[in-house]
């Protein structure tokens, strides 16, 4: 058996680590505080169990909203400082003013300050420890690729960009025709005969097979892979790794074999799930339209002064099963914005008015779409509905693009909360990968994740 002494954490394991130790350190600090000082606000006893659950629930909920469990944020000193302060402040306020379940508000304000400072200080110390030690490269995961030579640069960048601790340290050229050196200095080319020795010497924890050609997997290489597998080494197929790391479907890679890798989620046809979702959509629609009516006077004045055109804007979009419907929005562009032809909206689009840009950033312009949700044209969560012109253009270039139409389009969705607006065909491909991931993994838990991420997007003013 080969020994692998180097420690590493998978992405999911890192998130679990943060979730568990956030709770452990906060509760431990509050418990020690109650032992040392005459501190009667947060007391550990059997009657205080619901208060503990409430505190942790608030912390996890607001932690997700303020991205405390986003692994990229958790690895940055400045970002985690901001995230922890927002999370602890909001959690403390919500907890203090929750009736019945939380303890009675203390008469002395110093007690509230001690309670808040203990949670904030403990969480910051633990999270900075994570940044400096557990998120450092000493816990990186060494990986070897088996792929064609011309694939290396694309595969390395796509995997390492999403997880900097996932280090591709070598590749085996599976192209039986090409014998030229790849010229990639940062990724060592490993000879097929030397793979087994290379894995042992470099403490490789995972081998990823990305080659689509079987003739490059020689008999000797196949035997080495078998020995490594029998010795406990992990061997995975690239599309599985890509999907788990990026949370996208690699349609650009699997091409015509797409449906082998793409079983639709059962939630897409589960009547109970769909009934619950539709019930929540009615509730959200009524609340959203109420908010919309409250904003109308303000937007009317802003539109009159800054936009100088009709308040509402309608446009054809493609819905479920390719059926075209009219979408409703507050207008954010100048009148006659498409006199030069239909084009993607860009981040610095001159057609968008200053007031319209503010509405797009805050997502206020999309409030009228709750009427589309109420009518059944759209869902709250789903792929963003695209215009018929762009659907036809993109479908000619991208295979499987119209697969997005197997479910209703959404006001928000997995692509919207994970990627930018989509200003080109190439960016539409990336958004397609996210949309298909949602259709494949659709569930209550993924819907909740999108809901929290949407709140984060609005709070941090990340719309376009």
C-alpha positions as a printed Julia matrix, in Angstrom:
464×3 Matrix{Float64}:
   0.0    0.0     0.0
   1.26   3.5    -0.85
   1.4    6.04    1.94
   0.06   9.52    1.4
   1.07  11.67    4.35
   0.02  15.03    2.97
  -3.24  16.35    4.41
  -5.79  18.14    2.25
  -9.43  19.11    2.47
 -12.08  18.73   -0.21
 -14.25  21.79   -0.87
 -17.28  20.22    0.85
 -15.12  19.18    3.81
 -13.86  22.75    4.21
 -17.41  24.07    4.37
 -18.41  21.45    6.96
 -15.29  22.35    8.93
 -16.35  26.01    9.01
 -19.95  25.19    9.95
 -18.99  22.87   12.8
 -16.19  24.93   14.34
 -18.11  28.21   14.11
 -20.68  26.64   16.44
 -18.1   24.9    18.65
 -16.01  28.01   19.29
 -18.93  30.4    19.79
 -20.74  28.1    22.25
 -17.48  27.29   24.05
 -16.66  31.0    24.46
 -20.15  31.8    25.77
 -19.95  28.83   28.17
 -16.54  29.91   29.54
 -17.89  33.45   29.87
 -20.81  32.21   31.96
 -18.4   30.28   34.26
 -15.92  33.1    34.84
 -18.27  36.08   35.17
 -21.61  36.7    36.8
 -23.26  36.59   33.39
 -26.9   35.62   33.44
 -28.03  36.41   29.89
 -26.95  33.34   27.9
 -26.98  30.43   30.36
 -26.35  26.78   29.46
 -29.05  24.56   30.94
 -31.77  22.22   29.75
 -34.32  25.06   29.6
 -32.07  27.12   27.31
 -31.83  24.54   24.51
 -34.14  26.42   22.11
 -32.16  29.63   22.65
 -28.96  27.86   21.58
 -30.64  26.46   18.46
 -32.06  29.9    17.64
 -28.66  31.58   17.94
 -26.97  29.02   15.69
 -29.83  29.16   13.18
 -29.51  32.93   12.89
 -25.74  32.69   12.57
 -25.91  30.08    9.78
 -28.7   31.91    7.92
 -27.03  35.32    8.02
 -23.64  33.67    7.46
 -24.9   32.32    4.15
 -26.44  35.67    3.2
 -23.23  37.58    3.99
 -21.1   34.86    2.3
 -19.28  33.68    5.42
 -19.41  30.12    4.05
 -18.26  31.04    0.55
 -14.83  29.37    0.39
 -13.26  32.13   -1.69
 -14.42  34.73    0.87
 -13.39  32.5     3.79
  -9.81  32.44    2.44
  -9.46  36.23    2.22
  -8.53  38.29    5.32
 -10.34  41.47    4.27
 -13.46  39.76    2.93
 -13.88  37.49    5.94
 -13.47  40.49    8.28
 -16.36  42.25    6.53
 -18.45  39.09    6.34
 -18.0   38.17   10.03
 -18.83  41.69   11.25
 -22.02  41.82    9.16
 -23.04  38.3    10.21
 -22.41  38.73   13.94
 -24.06  42.17   14.06
 -27.2   41.01   12.25
 -27.34  37.73   14.21
 -27.02  39.51   17.55
 -29.73  42.07   16.72
 -32.13  39.41   15.42
 -31.48  37.2    18.46
 -31.83  39.98   21.02
 -35.19  41.1    19.65
 -36.74  37.68   19.02
 -39.58  37.29   21.54
 -40.2   34.16   23.65
 -37.42  31.95   22.23
 -34.49  34.18   23.21
 -33.72  35.19   26.81
 -35.3   38.34   28.24
 -33.36  41.48   27.33
 -30.84  42.34   30.09
 -31.34  45.6    31.99
 -27.65  46.52   31.8
 -26.37  47.45   28.33
 -22.88  46.22   29.17
 -24.22  42.64   29.13
 -25.36  43.07   25.51
 -21.94  44.51   24.62
 -20.15  41.56   26.28
 -22.43  39.07   24.5
 -21.79  40.71   21.1
 -18.04  41.17   21.64
 -17.56  37.56   22.75
 -19.18  36.16   19.62
 -17.42  38.64   17.31
 -13.96  38.19   18.87
 -14.18  34.4    18.99
 -15.4   34.09   15.42
 -12.74  36.48   14.09
  -9.92  34.63   15.9
 -11.07  31.25   14.56
 -11.63  32.52   11.01
  -8.23  34.26   10.85
  -6.66  31.02   12.09
  -8.43  29.27    9.2
  -7.15  31.85    6.68
  -3.51  31.66    7.83
  -3.25  27.92    8.44
  -6.05  25.69    7.18
  -6.62  27.63    3.94
  -2.91  27.8     3.17
  -1.17  25.88    0.41
   0.32  23.4     2.87
  -3.06  21.65    2.69
  -3.3   21.7    -1.1
  -4.35  18.63   -3.04
  -1.88  17.32   -5.64
  -3.52  16.05   -8.81
  -2.35  14.38  -12.04
  -4.28  14.73  -15.31
  -4.48  12.11  -18.02
  -5.5   14.03  -21.12
  -4.53  15.06  -24.62
  -1.72  17.58  -24.83
  -3.88  20.32  -26.35
  -6.37  20.07  -23.45
  -3.92  20.76  -20.63
  -4.06  24.55  -20.39
  -7.86  24.72  -20.5
  -8.31  21.91  -17.96
  -5.75  23.28  -15.52
  -7.13  26.82  -15.56
 -10.77  25.73  -15.23
 -10.06  23.56  -12.16
  -7.48  25.68  -10.35
  -9.43  28.92  -10.8
 -12.39  27.56   -8.84
 -10.27  25.9    -6.13
  -6.71  27.27   -5.67
  -5.87  24.33   -3.38
  -6.53  21.84   -6.17
  -3.05  21.78   -7.74
  -2.42  20.07  -11.07
   1.26  19.12  -10.71
   1.59  16.9   -13.77
  -0.14  15.39  -16.77
   0.18  12.24  -18.84
  -0.22  12.83  -22.55
  -2.86  10.36  -23.76
  -2.66  11.54  -27.37
  -1.05   8.66  -29.22
  -0.31  10.85  -32.26
   1.2   14.03  -30.85
   4.7   13.69  -29.4
   5.59  17.39  -29.1
   6.3   18.99  -25.76
   3.43  21.11  -24.45
   5.7   23.96  -23.36
   3.77  24.41  -20.1
   6.47  25.08  -17.5
   4.07  25.02  -14.54
   2.7   21.56  -15.33
   5.19  18.73  -15.67
   4.61  16.17  -18.4
   4.87  12.67  -16.91
   5.9    9.76  -19.08
   3.34   6.96  -19.2
   5.81   4.45  -17.8
   6.65   6.73  -14.85
   3.12   7.5   -13.64
   3.16   5.1   -10.68
   6.5    6.37   -9.35
   5.46  10.0    -9.87
   2.27   9.5    -7.84
   4.18   7.96   -4.92
   7.03  10.52   -4.86
   4.75  13.58   -5.12
   2.02  12.37   -2.75
  -0.63  12.67   -5.44
  -4.09  12.32   -3.92
  -6.17  12.17   -7.09
  -5.82  11.15  -10.74
  -8.25  12.73  -13.19
  -8.87  11.1   -16.57
  -9.98  13.68  -19.12
  -8.99  11.9   -22.32
 -11.8   11.08  -24.73
  -9.55   8.79  -26.76
  -9.07   5.22  -25.57
  -6.13   4.45  -27.87
  -3.9    6.73  -25.77
  -4.5    4.56  -22.66
  -1.86   1.93  -23.37
  -1.84  -1.5   -21.74
   1.05  -0.47  -19.49
  -0.69   2.75  -18.43
  -3.9    0.8   -17.78
  -2.03  -1.63  -15.5
  -0.47   1.24  -13.57
  -3.9    2.81  -13.08
  -5.22  -0.53  -11.78
  -2.33  -0.8    -9.28
  -2.92   2.77   -8.09
  -6.64   2.12   -7.7
  -6.0   -1.07   -5.72
  -3.58   0.88   -3.51
  -6.27   3.34   -2.46
  -5.59   6.2    -4.86
  -8.65   8.07   -6.13
  -9.22   7.98   -9.89
 -12.03  10.17  -11.22
 -13.47  11.17  -14.58
 -13.04  14.82  -15.53
 -16.72  15.7   -16.02
 -17.47  14.52  -12.45
 -14.63  16.65  -11.04
 -15.63  19.71  -13.09
 -19.26  19.49  -12.04
 -18.48  19.06   -8.33
 -15.88  21.86   -8.3
 -17.59  24.47  -10.48
 -21.24  23.46   -9.95
 -21.71  23.69  -13.7
 -22.33  21.12  -16.44
 -19.35  20.98  -18.88
 -21.42  20.91  -22.08
 -18.47  22.27  -24.07
 -16.53  19.12  -23.19
 -18.95  16.21  -23.28
 -20.5   17.23  -26.63
 -22.76  14.58  -28.16
 -22.51  12.29  -25.12
 -24.38  14.9   -23.09
 -27.42  12.84  -22.14
 -25.25  10.12  -20.61
 -24.16  12.71  -18.05
 -27.42  14.57  -17.65
 -30.28  12.78  -15.86
 -32.97  15.36  -15.1
 -33.77  15.96  -11.45
 -36.88  14.14  -10.26
 -38.03  17.44   -8.76
 -38.83  18.65  -12.27
 -41.79  16.23  -12.35
 -42.43  15.7    -8.62
 -46.03  16.9    -8.07
 -45.59  17.58   -4.35
 -42.42  19.64   -4.95
 -44.06  21.56   -7.81
 -47.19  22.21   -5.71
 -45.1   23.57   -2.81
 -43.05  25.72   -5.19
 -46.15  27.11   -6.9
 -47.76  27.88   -3.53
 -44.66  29.8    -2.44
 -44.62  31.6    -5.79
 -48.14  32.9    -5.19
 -47.07  34.19   -1.78
 -43.89  35.8    -3.15
 -45.83  37.3    -6.07
 -48.37  39.05   -3.85
 -45.61  40.35   -1.55
 -43.46  41.37   -4.53
 -46.31  43.22   -6.25
 -47.12  45.01   -2.99
 -43.49  46.2    -2.8
 -43.71  47.12   -6.5
 -46.76  49.34   -5.9
 -44.95  51.04   -3.0
 -42.01  51.85   -5.28
 -44.11  53.06   -8.22
 -44.44  56.73   -7.06
 -40.67  57.01   -6.46
 -39.8   55.3    -9.74
 -42.39  57.39  -11.6
 -40.72  60.61  -10.43
 -37.23  59.26  -11.12
 -38.3   58.04  -14.55
 -39.95  61.4   -15.34
 -36.78  63.31  -14.47
 -34.05  60.9   -15.63
 -35.47  58.47  -18.19
 -38.13  60.62  -19.87
 -40.17  57.86  -21.35
 -42.81  55.22  -20.54
 -42.57  53.85  -17.01
 -43.1   50.18  -17.93
 -41.37  48.19  -20.61
 -42.51  44.95  -22.24
 -40.46  42.52  -24.28
 -40.89  39.09  -25.81
 -39.11  36.25  -23.99
 -39.0   32.48  -24.48
 -40.62  30.43  -21.71
 -41.23  26.79  -20.89
 -41.42  24.49  -23.96
 -40.28  27.41  -26.14
 -43.55  29.34  -25.73
 -43.06  33.1   -26.2
 -44.56  35.48  -23.61
 -44.44  39.2   -22.74
 -42.19  40.08  -19.82
 -42.82  43.22  -17.72
 -40.09  45.5   -16.35
 -39.53  49.06  -15.26
 -37.81  50.75  -18.18
 -34.08  51.38  -17.68
 -32.98  52.31  -21.2
 -33.54  55.33  -23.41
 -36.44  55.33  -25.84
 -35.79  53.59  -29.18
 -32.73  51.86  -27.72
 -32.58  49.32  -30.53
 -32.72  51.53  -33.61
 -29.32  50.11  -34.61
 -30.45  46.51  -34.13
 -30.83  43.98  -31.31
 -27.77  43.64  -29.1
 -26.76  42.28  -25.69
 -26.85  44.78  -22.83
 -23.33  45.4   -21.52
 -21.97  46.65  -18.18
 -21.26  50.15  -19.53
 -24.1   50.23  -22.03
 -24.74  53.83  -23.09
 -28.41  52.99  -23.7
 -28.94  52.51  -19.94
 -29.8   55.77  -18.16
 -28.12  56.67  -14.83
 -31.42  56.13  -12.99
 -31.92  52.88  -14.91
 -28.46  51.69  -13.9
 -29.37  52.24  -10.24
 -32.56  50.23  -10.7
 -30.68  47.38  -12.41
 -28.06  47.24   -9.67
 -30.71  47.01   -6.97
 -32.95  44.72   -9.1
 -35.88  47.11   -8.61
 -36.5   47.1   -12.37
 -37.53  43.43  -12.17
 -40.3   43.87   -9.59
 -43.1   43.94  -12.26
 -42.07  40.4   -13.24
 -43.94  39.14  -10.19
 -47.01  39.67  -12.38
 -45.49  37.18  -14.87
 -44.95  34.75  -11.99
 -48.54  35.18  -10.83
 -49.77  34.48  -14.38
 -47.61  31.35  -14.62
 -45.3   32.57  -17.41
 -42.33  32.48  -15.04
 -41.17  30.95  -11.78
 -39.31  32.64   -8.95
 -36.28  30.38   -9.55
 -35.19  29.08  -12.95
 -33.07  29.95  -16.01
 -33.26  33.6   -17.01
 -35.76  33.99  -19.9
 -34.01  35.02  -23.12
 -35.29  36.89  -26.15
 -36.35  34.77  -29.19
 -33.72  36.43  -31.4
 -30.88  35.47  -29.05
 -32.29  31.98  -28.46
 -32.16  31.28  -32.2
 -28.66  32.75  -32.53
 -27.21  30.94  -29.51
 -28.94  27.61  -30.3
 -27.17  27.54  -33.69
 -23.8   27.68  -31.95
 -24.42  25.89  -28.63
 -25.69  22.34  -28.4
 -28.37  21.76  -25.77
 -29.14  25.48  -25.3
 -32.88  24.92  -25.67
 -32.71  22.3   -22.9
 -33.16  25.32  -20.58
 -36.8   25.41  -21.69
 -37.79  22.13  -20.03
 -38.72  24.19  -16.93
 -40.15  27.66  -16.46
 -37.71  30.59  -16.64
 -37.1   32.38  -13.35
 -36.8   35.81  -11.82
 -33.58  34.58  -10.23
 -31.59  31.39  -10.7
 -28.34  29.47  -10.28
 -26.71  31.26  -13.23
 -27.84  34.71  -12.1
 -26.38  34.38   -8.59
 -23.12  32.76   -9.69
 -22.22  34.69  -12.83
 -22.47  38.1   -14.42
 -25.21  39.36  -16.71
 -23.95  37.64  -19.9
 -22.81  40.13  -22.49
 -21.75  37.77  -25.26
 -22.24  34.31  -26.77
 -19.24  32.97  -24.79
 -20.68  34.22  -21.51
 -24.07  32.75  -22.44
 -22.31  29.36  -22.69
 -21.09  29.68  -19.1
 -24.57  30.68  -17.92
 -25.98  27.69  -19.81
 -23.71  25.4   -17.8
 -25.11  26.84  -14.56
 -28.7   26.6   -15.81
 -28.27  22.94  -16.74
 -26.69  22.22  -13.35
 -29.83  23.62  -11.72
 -32.13  21.51  -13.92
 -30.04  18.43  -13.09
 -29.85  19.04   -9.32
 -33.08  20.96   -8.71
 -34.25  20.57   -5.11
 -35.55  22.45   -2.09
 -32.01  22.81   -0.76
 -30.68  24.26   -4.02
 -33.67  26.62   -4.17
 -32.88  27.83   -0.64
 -29.23  28.35   -1.6
 -30.29  30.46   -4.61
 -32.69  32.45   -2.41
 -29.93  33.3     0.07
 -27.49  34.15   -2.73
 -30.1   36.4    -4.33
 -30.48  38.31   -1.05
 -26.69  38.67   -0.96
 -26.65  39.95   -4.56
 -29.22  42.63   -3.73
 -27.59  43.63   -0.43
 -24.13  43.97   -2.01
 -25.54  45.8    -5.04
 -24.22  43.33   -7.6
 -26.98  43.47  -10.2
 -26.62  44.77  -13.73
